């Protein structure tokens, strides 16, 4: 299944960087807590959307990239 990218390049980079920061904070800043694992899991989702360039929630609200 192919997804149409709906995230601009700058936002993809920010999501990837933010995801790495969230995983690091969740695992090292709050080790062994449920909140830490939740933050790390959210960071993994942010990284996935950054790499794919597709955000399902953006599709739900009708967000699209401008046509070239």
BATITOR-89799 format. One line per 10 residues: number of its first residue (from 1); their letters; for each residue x, y negated, z of N, C-alpha, C. Coordinates in nm, 3 decimals, decimal comma. Each point is the difference from the previous one (the first is absolute). Layout:
<rs>
NUM = a = X Y Z X Y Z X Y Z  ...;
</rs>
This chain:
<rs>
1 = xxxxxxxxxx = 0,085 0,117 0,000 -0,085 -0,117 0,000 0,089 -0,123 0,000  -0,029 -0,090 -0,089 0,078 -0,123 -0,009 -0,076 -0,114 0,066  0,074 -0,078 0,077 -0,059 -0,115 0,067 0,049 -0,126 -0,068  -0,087 -0,095 -0,015 0,040 -0,131 -0,051 0,057 -0,080 0,116  0,116 -0,054 -0,019 0,063 -0,078 0,107 -0,083 -0,125 0,028  -0,024 -0,026 0,127 -0,075 -0,118 0,038 0,076 -0,086 0,102  0,131 0,024 0,013 0,083 -0,079 0,090 0,114 -0,064 -0,079  0,023 -0,130 0,019 0,113 -0,064 -0,067 0,133 0,049 0,060  0,107 -0,022 -0,073 0,132 0,051 0,041 0,044 -0,053 0,136  -0,024 -0,128 0,027 0,044 -0,057 0,128 -0,075 0,066 0,116;
11 = xxxxxxxxxx = -0,128 0,032 -0,019 -0,076 0,062 0,107 0,041 0,146 0,020  0,036 0,066 -0,108 0,048 0,137 0,011 0,128 0,004 0,082  0,090 -0,096 -0,024 0,125 -0,006 0,076 -0,027 -0,029 0,147  -0,092 -0,092 0,028 -0,032 -0,034 0,139 -0,065 0,117 0,073  -0,085 0,074 -0,069 -0,063 0,117 0,063 0,105 0,106 0,032  0,096 0,020 -0,088 0,104 0,100 0,024 0,088 -0,042 0,117  0,042 -0,124 0,001 0,084 -0,049 0,111 -0,078 0,004 0,131  -0,124 -0,046 -0,003 -0,082 0,003 0,121 -0,024 0,141 0,050  -0,017 0,094 -0,091 -0,020 0,140 0,038 0,122 0,057 0,071  0,118 -0,032 -0,052 0,123 0,047 0,065 0,012 -0,059 0,140;
21 = xxxxxxxxxx = -0,032 -0,127 0,014 0,006 -0,065 0,131 -0,101 0,063 0,096  -0,120 0,028 -0,048 -0,102 0,062 0,087 0,042 0,139 0,044  0,058 0,078 -0,091 0,045 0,134 0,039 0,111 -0,008 0,104  0,096 -0,090 -0,022 0,110 -0,014 0,095 -0,051 -0,044 0,137  -0,091 -0,097 0,001 -0,053 -0,046 0,129 -0,082 0,109 0,068  -0,082 0,070 -0,076 -0,084 0,104 0,058 0,081 0,114 0,060  0,108 0,039 -0,068 0,077 0,115 0,048 0,109 -0,037 0,100  0,058 -0,120 -0,014 0,110 -0,038 0,090 -0,042 -0,103 0,105  -0,097 -0,084 -0,030 -0,044 -0,101 0,095 -0,102 0,053 0,099  -0,078 0,099 -0,043 -0,102 0,060 0,086 0,011 0,153 -0,008;
31 = xxxxxxxxxx = 0,113 0,057 0,039 0,021 0,143 -0,021 -0,094 0,086 0,085  -0,052 0,104 -0,062 -0,080 0,098 0,071 -0,141 -0,042 0,037  -0,046 -0,115 -0,047 -0,136 -0,043 0,034 -0,092 0,017 -0,121  -0,126 0,014 0,028 -0,097 0,014 -0,108 -0,004 -0,127 -0,085  0,011 -0,116 0,063 -0,001 -0,126 -0,074 0,122 -0,008 -0,092  0,114 0,048 0,044 0,120 0,000 -0,084 -0,018 0,087 -0,123  -0,060 0,117 0,019 -0,025 0,088 -0,115 -0,104 -0,060 -0,094  -0,098 -0,069 0,054 -0,101 -0,065 -0,083 0,062 -0,112 -0,084  0,087 -0,079 0,061 0,069 -0,107 -0,072 0,090 0,059 -0,108  0,071 0,109 0,030 0,087 0,065 -0,098 -0,082 0,057 -0,116;
41 = xxxxxxxxxx = -0,115 0,058 0,029 -0,086 0,052 -0,106 -0,054 -0,110 -0,089  -0,035 -0,112 0,059 -0,046 -0,114 -0,078 0,112 -0,053 -0,088  0,121 0,003 0,050 0,116 -0,041 -0,080 0,022 0,092 -0,119  -0,024 0,130 0,019 0,015 0,095 -0,110 -0,103 -0,028 -0,110  -0,121 -0,035 0,039 -0,103 -0,034 -0,098 0,038 -0,129 -0,074  0,054 -0,097 0,071 0,043 -0,125 -0,064 0,111 0,026 -0,102  0,094 0,089 0,034 0,106 0,034 -0,094 -0,058 0,070 -0,123  -0,093 0,091 0,021 -0,060 0,071 -0,113 -0,072 -0,096 -0,095  -0,077 -0,094 0,054 -0,068 -0,095 -0,088 0,099 -0,093 -0,069  0,111 -0,030 0,067 0,103 -0,083 -0,062 0,068 0,071 -0,116;
51 = xxxxxxxxxx = 0,031 0,128 0,016 0,065 0,074 -0,108 -0,094 0,025 -0,116  -0,124 0,032 0,029 -0,096 0,029 -0,106 -0,052 -0,126 -0,069  -0,004 -0,110 0,072 -0,054 -0,124 -0,056 -0,151 0,000 -0,006  -0,062 0,091 0,073 -0,144 0,016 -0,001 -0,052 -0,003 0,143  -0,099 -0,085 0,025 -0,061 -0,010 0,132 -0,149 0,031 -0,014  -0,049 0,110 0,060 -0,141 0,034 -0,012 -0,093 -0,106 0,059  0,042 -0,066 0,106 -0,086 -0,102 0,061 -0,012 -0,122 -0,091  0,105 -0,030 -0,075 -0,008 -0,112 -0,094 -0,099 0,030 -0,113  -0,007 0,127 -0,040 -0,097 0,040 -0,102 -0,142 -0,016 0,053  -0,020 0,034 0,127 -0,134 -0,008 0,059 -0,053 -0,143 0,002;
61 = xxxxxxxx = 0,089 -0,098 0,013 -0,046 -0,139 0,003 0,013 -0,067 -0,136  0,045 0,074 -0,102 0,004 -0,052 -0,136 0,125 -0,078 -0,037  0,107 0,018 0,073 0,125 -0,073 -0,030 0,068 0,065 -0,119  0,046 -0,082 -0,094 0,071 0,048 -0,118 0,117 -0,090 -0,032  0,099 0,055 -0,067 0,111 -0,081 -0,048 -0,046 -0,079 -0,122  0,049 -0,120 -0,018 -0,034 -0,074 -0,122 0,058 0,070 -0,122  -0,072 -0,003 -0,111 0,047 0,063 -0,123 0,117 -0,079 -0,058  0,101 0,074 -0,054 0,117 -0,071 -0,056 -0,031 -0,071 -0,129;
</rs>
